Amino acid sequence: MTHQYPALSAEQKKELADIAQRIVAPGKGILAADESVGSMDKRLGGIGVDNTEENRRLYRQLLFKGDERMQECIGGVIFFHETMYQQGDCGTDFVKMIKDKGIVVGIKVDKGVVPLAGTNGETTTQGLDGLSERCAQYKKDGADFAKWRSVLKISETTPSPLAILENANVLARYASICQQNGIVPIVEPEILPDGEHDLKRCQYITEKVLAAVYKALSDHHVYLEGTLLKPNMVTAGHACPTKYSAEEVAMATVTALRRSVPPAVPGVTFLSGGQSEEEATINLNAINNCPLARPWALTFSYGRALQASALNAWRGKKDNEDAATKVFLTRAEANGLAALGKYEHSGDGAGSAGQSLYVANHAY
């Protein structure tokens, strides 16, 4: 019989559990504003804005300055390293700006994906070296949760057992290091939507991946009540000829979670995975109306699906800042309602919010 030596004190466990619960309080989700400089280049380039540090600051500012409506539906904001140390025009640090709203500050801590040798183009995620020291500093600087993204893809030969195992272990090691430093880890094993696979195949792979992740978390003695999961929804591949309803996506997603995610996990914060803004909201709403028992909070951790319309409304112009903030808040409120299963779709195609945000082989 193996024995676990106490990794965390009762006080540490309580702090972690309390943070996780605050982030996924009813009707709240996460704004993922942790795009790297490279990702921001694509975002800003799409609206004809130069990718300078100042423009990145101005863009993040319009997201962060939202009024009291923001704290009603956003429980946490994930920062990129650069953003952690920037200020608004008013001279207030972004971290303080978010914390003053009662919203939890998070930080992306992985260093991106790298090739996994001996596989068919699969990857693992780097960044474990020096992670403990970085987490200690981030905690001191105001971050209470972190994010680490692993990437898997579905094809005839993938994901391989090696890629599943390697990524599960890297996620578990990251989670353990975060918790030692008082930071709640968001565990993100993303299965990309690239390919022609149907809903059933995605569900099967999602179950296998999540089962491996929770086996690894158990092996590493990670305190599940002080973690959050950020998975893909179970959807067909982007090139699949069959189109599935939101109710079918919801049933497949909740079934996969029920088969693999322990009830001890406080919340599941879905990534949008290239869905349009409206599609991501509709699917989240359907998930929260699925007629199966759901022991976790099921909410959102969206980047593009919260920001695309706001970015388009802003277009780098100062005169558009308030309008862009308003567009962002409207989207956030819609997802807050969806997290409660109370979103009502207008059925008008949702304009720009209905446009696909899919990017093949999406990287940060």
Backbone hydrogen bonds in HBPLUS format (Angstrom, degrees):
<---DONOR---> <-ACCEPTOR-->    atom                        ^
c    i                          cat <-CA-CA->   ^        H-A-AA   ^      H-
h    n   atom  resd res      DA  || num        DHA   H-A  angle D-A-AA Bond
n    s   type  num  typ     dist DA aas  dist angle  dist       angle   num
A0013-LYS N   A0009-SER O   2.99 MM   4  6.27 161.8  2.03 153.0 157.7     1
A0014-LYS N   A0010-ALA O   2.99 MM   4  6.20 157.8  2.04 144.8 150.7     2
A0015-GLU N   A0011-GLU O   3.00 MM   4  6.25 159.7  2.05 149.4 154.6     3
A0016-LEU N   A0012-GLN O   3.05 MM   4  6.29 167.5  2.06 153.7 156.4     4
A0017-ALA N   A0013-LYS O   2.92 MM   4  6.10 168.3  1.93 155.4 158.8     5
A0018-ASP N   A0014-LYS O   2.92 MM   4  6.01 159.6  1.96 149.4 155.0     6
A0019-ILE N   A0015-GLU O   3.03 MM   4  6.26 158.6  2.07 150.5 155.8     7
A0020-ALA N   A0016-LEU O   3.03 MM   4  6.27 169.3  2.05 155.1 157.6     8
A0021-GLN N   A0017-ALA O   3.01 MM   4  6.18 159.7  2.05 148.2 153.7     9
A0022-ARG N   A0018-ASP O   3.01 MM   4  6.22 150.2  2.10 144.9 152.8    10
A0023-ILE N   A0019-ILE O   3.13 MM   4  6.45 156.1  2.19 153.5 159.0    11
A0024-VAL N   A0020-ALA O   3.31 MM   4  6.60 154.4  2.38 147.9 153.6    12
A0028-LYS N   A0025-ALA O   2.91 MM   3  5.51 144.9  2.03 154.8 152.1    13
A0029-GLY N   A0073-CYS O   3.03 MM  44  6.35 145.8  2.15 133.9 138.2    14
A0075-GLY N   A0029-GLY O   2.66 MM  46  5.31 159.9  1.70 151.1 158.5    15
A0076-GLY N   A0029-GLY O   3.38 MM  47  6.66 150.0  2.48 143.6 143.9    16
A0030-ILE N   A0300-PHE O   2.71 MM 270  5.92 163.7  1.74 144.5 150.5    17
A0031-LEU N   A0076-GLY O   2.96 MM  45  6.41 156.6  2.01 157.5 159.5    18
A0078-ILE N   A0031-LEU O   2.93 MM  47  6.36 160.1  1.97 155.9 161.7    19
A0032-ALA N   A0302-TYR O   2.92 MM 270  5.47 172.2  1.92 136.6 135.6    20
A0033-ALA N   A0078-ILE O   3.01 MM  45  5.44 134.6  2.22 135.8 146.9    21
A0040-MET N   A0036-SER O   2.91 MM   4  6.17 159.3  1.95 153.5 159.4    22
A0041-ASP N   A0037-VAL O   3.04 MM   4  6.25 135.2  2.25 137.4 149.0    23
A0041-ASP N   A0038-GLY O   3.20 MM   3  5.08 127.5  2.49  90.1 103.7    24
A0042-LYS N   A0039-SER O   3.07 MM   3  5.32 122.9  2.41  99.9 113.1    25
A0043-ARG N   A0039-SER O   3.07 MM   4  6.45 161.1  2.10 149.6 155.0    26
A0044-LEU N   A0040-MET O   2.77 MM   4  5.83 173.8  1.77 154.6 156.2    27
A0045-GLY N   A0041-ASP O   2.87 MM   4  5.64 147.9  1.97 132.4 142.8    28
A0046-GLY N   A0042-LYS O   3.10 MM   4  6.12 142.5  2.25 138.0 145.9    29
A0047-ILE N   A0044-LEU O   3.03 MM   3  5.43 151.7  2.11 108.0 116.5    30
A0049-VAL N   A0044-LEU O   2.93 MM   5  5.02 172.9  1.93 140.4 139.1    31
A0048-GLY N   A0045-GLY O   3.15 MM   3  4.92 165.6  2.17 101.9 105.4    32
A0052-THR N   A0050-ASP O   2.99 MM   2  5.73 132.7  2.22 104.5  90.9    33
A0056-ARG N   A0052-THR O   2.97 MM   4  6.25 156.5  2.02 152.8 159.7    34
A0057-ARG N   A0053-GLU O   2.91 MM   4  6.14 151.3  2.00 144.1 152.3    35
A0058-LEU N   A0054-GLU O   2.89 MM   4  6.15 160.6  1.93 150.0 154.9    36
A0059-TYR N   A0055-ASN O   2.97 MM   4  6.11 155.6  2.03 143.5 149.9    37
A0060-ARG N   A0056-ARG O   2.99 MM   4  6.22 167.9  2.00 150.6 153.6    38
A0061-GLN N   A0057-ARG O   2.87 MM   4  6.02 152.9  1.94 148.2 156.6    39
A0062-LEU N   A0058-LEU O   3.23 MM   4  6.53 150.5  2.32 143.3 148.5    40
A0063-LEU N   A0060-ARG O   3.07 MM   3  5.21 130.1  2.33  98.8 112.4    41
A0064-PHE N   A0060-ARG O   2.95 MM   4  6.21 152.5  2.03 151.7 160.1    42
A0065-LYS N   A0061-GLN O   2.98 MM   4  5.95 138.4  2.15 153.5 160.7    43
A0070-MET N   A0067-ASP O   2.90 MM   3  5.82 154.0  1.97 127.8 133.3    44
A0072-GLU N   A0069-ARG O   3.25 MM   3  5.26 140.9  2.41  95.1 106.1    45
A0073-CYS N   A0070-MET O   3.16 MM   3  5.67 143.0  2.31 108.8 117.6    46
A0074-ILE N   A0070-MET O   2.84 MM   4  5.73 140.3  2.00 160.8 172.1    47
A0104-VAL N   A0075-GLY O   2.97 MM  29  6.17 169.3  1.98 142.8 139.9    48
A0077-VAL N   A0104-VAL O   2.96 MM  27  6.45 150.1  2.05 165.6 174.4    49
A0106-GLY N   A0077-VAL O   2.76 MM  29  5.75 151.9  1.84 164.0 155.6    50
A0079-PHE N   A0106-GLY O   2.82 MM  27  5.82 166.7  1.83 123.3 127.0    51
A0108-LYS N   A0079-PHE O   3.03 MM  29  6.31 156.1  2.09 173.0 173.7    52
A0083-THR N   A0080-PHE O   2.92 MM   3  5.32 117.5  2.32 110.8 126.2    53
A0084-MET N   A0080-PHE O   3.19 MM   4  6.51 143.6  2.32 154.7 165.4    54
A0084-MET N   A0081-HIS O   3.16 MM   3  5.34 129.5  2.43 100.5 113.3    55
A0085-TYR N   A0082-GLU O   3.24 MM   3  5.86 151.2  2.33 111.5 118.5    56
A0086-GLN N   A0083-THR O   3.19 MM   3  5.17 169.1  2.21 112.7 111.4    57
A0094-PHE N   A0086-GLN O   2.98 MM   8  6.02 171.5  1.99 149.4 147.5    58
A0088-GLY N   A0092-THR O   2.85 MM   4  5.49 162.2  1.88 153.6 155.2    59
A0091-GLY N   A0088-GLY O   2.89 MM   3  5.41 165.7  1.92 119.0 123.2    60
A0097-MET N   A0093-ASP O   2.89 MM   4  6.17 156.9  1.94 152.8 160.5    61
A0098-ILE N   A0094-PHE O   3.00 MM   4  6.26 155.8  2.06 153.2 157.2    62
A0099-LYS N   A0095-VAL O   2.95 MM   4  6.17 166.8  1.97 151.0 155.3    63
A0100-ASP N   A0096-LYS O   2.80 MM   4  5.82 155.5  1.86 151.4 156.8    64
A0101-LYS N   A0098-ILE O   3.04 MM   3  5.40 147.6  2.15 105.9 115.8    65
A0103-ILE N   A0098-ILE O   3.35 MM   5  5.65 157.8  2.40 148.2 144.1    66
A0102-GLY N   A0099-LYS O   2.83 MM   3  5.08 159.3  1.88 111.9 117.7    67
A0144-ASP N   A0105-VAL O   2.81 MM  39  5.91 164.8  1.84 164.7 163.2    68
A0107-ILE N   A0145-PHE O   2.98 MM  38  6.52 135.9  2.18 132.4 144.0    69
A0147-LYS N   A0107-ILE O   3.01 MM  40  6.24 141.0  2.17 141.8 141.3    70
A0109-VAL N   A0147-LYS O   3.07 MM  38  6.10 169.3  2.09 161.4 162.6    71
A0111-LYS N   A0126-GLN O   2.76 MM  15  5.26 167.6  1.77 150.6 146.5    72
A0126-GLN N   A0112-GLY O   2.99 MM  14  5.91 167.4  2.01 167.4 163.2    73
A0114-VAL N   A0124-THR O   2.79 MM  10  5.59 160.1  1.83 159.0 164.3    74
A0124-THR N   A0114-VAL O   2.92 MM  10  5.59 155.5  1.98 159.7 167.6    75
A0116-LEU N   A0122-GLU O   2.85 MM   6  5.60 160.2  1.89 142.8 137.5    76
A0131-LEU N   A0128-LEU O   3.04 MM   3  5.11 163.4  2.06 126.3 124.7    77
A0134-ARG N   A0130-GLY O   3.07 MM   4  6.31 159.6  2.12 151.6 157.8    78
A0135-CYS N   A0131-LEU O   2.79 MM   4  5.99 160.3  1.83 156.1 161.3    79
A0136-ALA N   A0132-SER O   2.97 MM   4  6.19 158.3  2.02 147.0 152.8    80
A0137-GLN N   A0133-GLU O   3.10 MM   4  6.35 154.6  2.16 144.8 151.1    81
A0138-TYR N   A0134-ARG O   2.84 MM   4  6.10 163.3  1.87 153.1 158.1    82
A0139-LYS N   A0135-CYS O   2.83 MM   4  5.98 158.8  1.88 151.9 157.5    83
A0140-LYS N   A0136-ALA O   3.16 MM   4  6.32 156.2  2.21 138.7 144.9    84
A0141-ASP N   A0137-GLN O   2.91 MM   4  6.19 139.5  2.08 142.4 154.6    85
A0143-ALA N   A0138-TYR O   2.91 MM   5  5.44 169.5  1.93 145.1 141.7    86
A0142-GLY N   A0139-LYS O   3.18 MM   3  5.29 163.9  2.20 104.5 108.7    87
A0184-VAL N   A0144-ASP O   2.97 MM  40  6.30 168.8  1.98 139.5 136.9    88
A0146-ALA N   A0184-VAL O   2.86 MM  38  6.21 151.8  1.94 157.1 157.2    89
A0186-ILE N   A0146-ALA O   2.78 MM  40  5.88 145.9  1.90 141.7 153.0    90
A0188-GLU N   A0148-TRP O   3.31 MM  40  5.98 140.5  2.48 174.5 170.0    91
A0150-SER N   A0188-GLU O   2.78 MM  38  6.06 172.1  1.78 171.1 170.5    92
A0190-GLU N   A0150-SER O   2.80 MM  40  5.96 148.1  1.90 159.5 154.4    93
A0152-LEU N   A0190-GLU O   2.79 MM  38  6.11 157.9  1.84 163.7 164.7    94
A0192-LEU N   A0152-LEU O   2.87 MM  40  6.27 159.0  1.91 171.5 170.3    95
A0155-SER N   A0158-THR O   2.94 MM   3  4.94 167.1  1.96 130.7 127.8    96
A0164-ILE N   A0160-SER O   3.01 MM   4  6.30 165.8  2.03 160.5 164.5    97
A0165-LEU N   A0161-PRO O   2.94 MM   4  6.06 167.6  1.96 150.2 153.8    98
A0166-GLU N   A0162-LEU O   2.85 MM   4  5.95 170.0  1.86 156.1 159.4    99
A0167-ASN N   A0163-ALA O   3.01 MM   4  5.96 168.0  2.03 145.9 149.9   100
A0168-ALA N   A0164-ILE O   3.01 MM   4  6.06 152.4  2.08 143.0 151.2   101
A0169-ASN N   A0165-LEU O   2.99 MM   4  6.19 159.8  2.04 150.6 155.5   102
A0170-VAL N   A0166-GLU O   2.99 MM   4  6.23 157.0  2.05 149.6 156.1   103
A0171-LEU N   A0167-ASN O   3.01 MM   4  6.13 161.3  2.04 145.8 150.7   104
A0172-ALA N   A0168-ALA O   3.00 MM   4  6.21 152.1  2.07 143.6 151.4   105
A0173-ARG N   A0169-ASN O   2.92 MM   4  6.12 158.2  1.97 148.8 154.3   106
A0174-TYR N   A0170-VAL O   3.00 MM   4  6.16 165.0  2.02 150.4 154.6   107
A0175-ALA N   A0171-LEU O   2.92 MM   4  6.10 158.9  1.97 144.3 150.5   108
A0176-SER N   A0172-ALA O   2.97 MM   4  6.15 159.7  2.02 148.4 153.2   109
A0177-ILE N   A0173-ARG O   3.06 MM   4  6.29 161.4  2.10 150.7 155.3   110
A0178-CYS N   A0174-TYR O   2.94 MM   4  6.21 162.4  1.97 155.7 160.4   111
A0179-GLN N   A0175-ALA O   3.06 MM   4  6.28 167.7  2.07 151.8 154.5   112
A0180-GLN N   A0176-SER O   3.13 MM   4  6.38 149.8  2.23 145.3 153.1   113
A0181-ASN N   A0178-CYS O   2.88 MM   3  5.28 142.0  2.02 108.1 119.8   114
A0183-ILE N   A0178-CYS O   3.01 MM   5  4.94 163.9  2.04 137.0 133.6   115
A0182-GLY N   A0179-GLN O   3.11 MM   3  5.03 167.8  2.13 108.9 109.1   116
A0228-LEU N   A0185-PRO O   3.14 MM  43  6.49 153.6  2.21 152.4 151.3   117
A0187-VAL N   A0228-LEU O   2.86 MM  41  6.23 165.9  1.88 159.6 158.4   118
A0230-LYS N   A0187-VAL O   2.74 MM  43  5.77 166.9  1.75 150.6 147.1   119
A0238-HIS N   A0193-PRO O   2.70 MM  45  5.69 158.8  1.74 168.5 169.6   120
A0239-ALA N   A0195-GLY O   2.83 MM  44  5.49 155.2  1.89 153.3 152.2   121
A0237-GLY N   A0197-HIS O   2.76 MM  40  4.95 166.3  1.78 144.5 149.2   122
A0202-CYS N   A0198-ASP O   3.22 MM   4  6.54 160.5  2.26 151.2 156.5   123
A0203-GLN N   A0199-LEU O   2.93 MM   4  6.18 157.2  1.98 150.7 157.4   124
A0204-TYR N   A0200-LYS O   3.00 MM   4  6.24 161.7  2.03 149.4 153.9   125
A0205-ILE N   A0201-ARG O   3.01 MM   4  6.24 168.2  2.03 153.3 155.9   126
A0206-THR N   A0202-CYS O   2.84 MM   4  5.93 161.0  1.87 149.8 155.9   127
A0207-GLU N   A0203-GLN O   2.96 MM   4  6.16 159.7  2.00 150.8 155.6   128
A0208-LYS N   A0204-TYR O   3.09 MM   4  6.38 158.2  2.14 146.6 152.4   129
A0209-VAL N   A0205-ILE O   2.88 MM   4  6.09 165.0  1.90 157.5 161.3   130
A0210-LEU N   A0206-THR O   2.93 MM   4  6.03 171.7  1.93 153.7 156.4   131
A0211-ALA N   A0207-GLU O   2.94 MM   4  5.96 156.9  1.99 145.3 152.1   132
A0212-ALA N   A0208-LYS O   3.11 MM   4  6.29 154.7  2.18 142.3 148.6   133
A0213-VAL N   A0209-VAL O   2.94 MM   4  6.23 153.4  2.01 148.8 156.9   134
A0214-TYR N   A0210-LEU O   2.96 MM   4  6.21 164.9  1.99 154.2 156.7   135
A0215-LYS N   A0211-ALA O   3.02 MM   4  6.18 142.5  2.17 139.6 150.0   136
A0216-ALA N   A0212-ALA O   3.00 MM   4  6.22 159.5  2.04 147.0 152.0   137
A0217-LEU N   A0213-VAL O   2.88 MM   4  6.17 157.8  1.93 149.9 156.6   138
A0218-SER N   A0214-TYR O   3.04 MM   4  6.04 152.0  2.12 133.5 140.6   139
A0219-ASP N   A0215-LYS O   2.91 MM   4  6.20 158.2  1.96 148.2 154.5   140
A0220-HIS N   A0216-ALA O   2.95 MM   4  6.19 145.1  2.08 147.9 156.9   141
A0222-VAL N   A0217-LEU O   2.96 MM   5  5.29 171.9  1.97 161.6 159.4   142
A0221-HIS N   A0218-SER O   2.99 MM   3  5.02 161.3  2.03 108.5 112.3   143
A0226-GLY N   A0223-TYR O   2.98 MM   3  5.63 155.7  2.05 118.7 126.5   144
A0227-THR N   A0224-LEU O   3.10 MM   3  5.25 134.8  2.31 125.1 118.2   145
A0229-LEU N   A0267-GLY O   3.19 MM  38  6.55 169.3  2.20 156.0 158.8   146
A0269-THR N   A0229-LEU O   2.73 MM  40  6.08 162.8  1.76 171.6 173.1   147
A0271-LEU N   A0231-PRO O   3.08 MM  40  6.13 164.6  2.11 152.0 155.3   148
A0240-CYS N   A0237-GLY O   2.95 MM   3  5.19 166.6  1.97 115.7 118.7   149
A0248-GLU N   A0245-SER O   3.11 MM   3  5.18 121.3  2.47  95.7 109.9   150
A0249-VAL N   A0245-SER O   3.02 MM   4  6.37 160.0  2.06 152.7 158.1   151
A0250-ALA N   A0246-ALA O   2.86 MM   4  6.03 157.6  1.91 145.8 152.4   152
A0251-MET N   A0247-GLU O   2.97 MM   4  6.14 162.7  2.00 145.0 149.1   153
A0252-ALA N   A0248-GLU O   3.05 MM   4  6.19 166.2  2.07 149.6 153.4   154
A0253-THR N   A0249-VAL O   2.88 MM   4  5.99 157.0  1.94 148.8 155.9   155
A0254-VAL N   A0250-ALA O   2.90 MM   4  6.03 177.8  1.91 159.0 159.7   156
A0255-THR N   A0251-MET O   3.00 MM   4  5.94 155.6  2.06 141.4 149.0   157
A0256-ALA N   A0252-ALA O   3.03 MM   4  6.14 158.8  2.07 141.3 147.0   158
A0257-LEU N   A0253-THR O   3.02 MM   4  6.33 160.0  2.06 151.6 157.1   159
A0258-ARG N   A0254-VAL O   2.88 MM   4  6.05 162.0  1.91 150.7 155.8   160
A0259-ARG N   A0255-THR O   3.12 MM   4  6.32 138.8  2.29 143.5 153.5   161
A0260-SER N   A0257-LEU O   3.08 MM   3  5.29 154.8  2.14 106.8 114.6   162
A0261-VAL N   A0257-LEU O   2.80 MM   4  5.25 165.6  1.82 157.9 155.9   163
A0265-VAL N   A0262-PRO O   3.19 MM   3  6.01 166.4  2.21 122.0 125.1   164
A0297-ALA N   A0266-PRO O   3.03 MM  31  6.31 178.1  2.03 144.6 144.0   165
A0268-VAL N   A0297-ALA O   2.75 MM  29  6.06 162.7  1.77 167.7 171.7   166
A0299-THR N   A0268-VAL O   2.83 MM  31  6.15 165.7  1.85 163.4 168.2   167
A0270-PHE N   A0299-THR O   2.89 MM  29  6.26 147.2  2.00 147.9 138.7   168
A0301-SER N   A0270-PHE O   2.81 MM  31  5.51 147.7  1.91 156.5 145.6   169
A0275-GLN N   A0272-SER O   3.10 MM   3  5.64 163.4  2.13 121.4 126.7   170
A0357-LEU N   A0274-GLY O   3.17 MM  83  4.53 139.3  2.34 133.7 134.1   171
A0280-ALA N   A0276-SER O   2.95 MM   4  6.09 165.4  1.97 157.5 160.4   172
A0281-THR N   A0277-GLU O   3.20 MM   4  6.44 150.7  2.29 143.3 150.9   173
A0278-GLU N   A0353-ALA O   2.78 MM  75  5.36 169.1  1.79 146.9 144.4   174
A0282-ILE N   A0278-GLU O   2.86 MM   4  6.11 165.0  1.89 155.8 160.0   175
A0283-ASN N   A0279-GLU O   2.89 MM   4  6.02 166.8  1.91 154.2 157.7   176
A0284-LEU N   A0280-ALA O   3.12 MM   4  6.14 153.8  2.19 135.0 142.3   177
A0285-ASN N   A0281-THR O   2.95 MM   4  6.16 156.5  2.01 148.6 155.2   178
A0286-ALA N   A0282-ILE O   2.96 MM   4  6.22 156.5  2.01 147.6 154.0   179
A0287-ILE N   A0283-ASN O   2.92 MM   4  6.16 152.1  2.00 146.4 154.0   180
A0288-ASN N   A0284-LEU O   3.11 MM   4  6.40 148.7  2.21 143.9 151.4   181
A0289-ASN N   A0286-ALA O   3.03 MM   3  4.98 151.8  2.11  99.0 107.8   182
A0290-CYS N   A0287-ILE O   3.31 MM   3  5.13 164.8  2.34 100.3 103.5   183
A0306-LEU N   A0303-GLY O   3.10 MM   3  5.57 162.4  2.13 114.3 119.6   184
A0307-GLN N   A0303-GLY O   3.10 MM   4  6.19 133.5  2.33 144.1 157.6   185
A0307-GLN N   A0304-ARG O   3.17 MM   3  4.98 131.3  2.42  92.3 105.7   186
A0308-ALA N   A0304-ARG O   2.96 MM   4  5.32 159.3  2.01 150.2 147.6   187
A0311-LEU N   A0307-GLN O   2.83 MM   4  5.96 163.3  1.85 168.4 173.0   188
A0312-ASN N   A0308-ALA O   3.10 MM   4  6.29 155.5  2.16 144.1 150.7   189
A0313-ALA N   A0309-SER O   2.90 MM   4  6.11 144.3  2.02 141.8 151.7   190
A0314-TRP N   A0310-ALA O   2.95 MM   4  6.17 144.7  2.08 146.3 155.4   191
A0315-ARG N   A0311-LEU O   3.11 MM   4  6.22 169.2  2.12 159.4 157.7   192
A0317-LYS N   A0314-TRP O   3.12 MM   3  5.93 174.1  2.12 127.8 129.3   193
A0320-ASN N   A0317-LYS O   2.98 MM   3  5.44 149.0  2.07 110.8 120.3   194
A0321-GLU N   A0318-LYS O   3.13 MM   3  5.40 166.9  2.14 113.2 117.3   195
A0324-ALA N   A0320-ASN O   2.91 MM   4  6.11 156.6  1.97 158.4 165.7   196
A0325-THR N   A0321-GLU O   2.93 MM   4  6.21 158.6  1.98 154.0 159.7   197
A0326-LYS N   A0322-ASP O   3.01 MM   4  6.22 155.6  2.07 144.2 150.8   198
A0327-VAL N   A0323-ALA O   3.00 MM   4  6.30 152.7  2.08 145.8 152.8   199
A0328-PHE N   A0324-ALA O   2.96 MM   4  6.26 159.2  2.01 151.3 156.6   200
A0329-LEU N   A0325-THR O   2.96 MM   4  6.24 161.7  1.99 152.2 156.7   201
A0330-THR N   A0326-LYS O   2.99 MM   4  6.21 152.0  2.06 147.0 154.5   202
A0331-ARG N   A0327-VAL O   3.12 MM   4  6.40 155.1  2.19 146.7 152.6   203
A0332-ALA N   A0328-PHE O   2.87 MM   4  6.17 159.1  1.92 153.0 159.6   204
A0333-GLU N   A0329-LEU O   2.85 MM   4  5.99 159.2  1.89 148.0 153.3   205
A0334-ALA N   A0330-THR O   3.08 MM   4  6.28 151.6  2.16 139.5 147.1   206
A0335-ASN N   A0331-ARG O   3.09 MM   4  6.43 154.5  2.15 147.8 153.9   207
A0336-GLY N   A0332-ALA O   2.86 MM   4  6.14 145.3  1.98 145.4 156.2   208
A0337-LEU N   A0333-GLU O   2.99 MM   4  6.28 153.8  2.06 149.1 154.6   209
A0338-ALA N   A0334-ALA O   2.96 MM   4  6.26 151.8  2.04 140.3 148.9   210
A0339-ALA N   A0335-ASN O   2.89 MM   4  6.09 143.5  2.02 142.8 151.4   211
A0340-LEU N   A0337-LEU O   2.93 MM   3  5.20 146.6  2.04 103.8 114.5   212
A0342-LYS N   A0337-LEU O   2.84 MM   5  5.00 170.4  1.85 142.0 138.7   213
A0341-GLY N   A0338-ALA O   2.94 MM   3  4.70 152.6  2.01  96.6 105.4   214
A0353-ALA N   A0350-ALA O   2.99 MM   3  5.29 131.4  2.23 148.6 139.8   215
A0354-GLY N   A0351-GLY O   2.98 MM   3  5.56 160.0  2.02 115.1 121.7   216
A0355-GLN N   A0352-SER O   3.11 MM   3  5.38 168.4  2.12 112.7 115.7   217
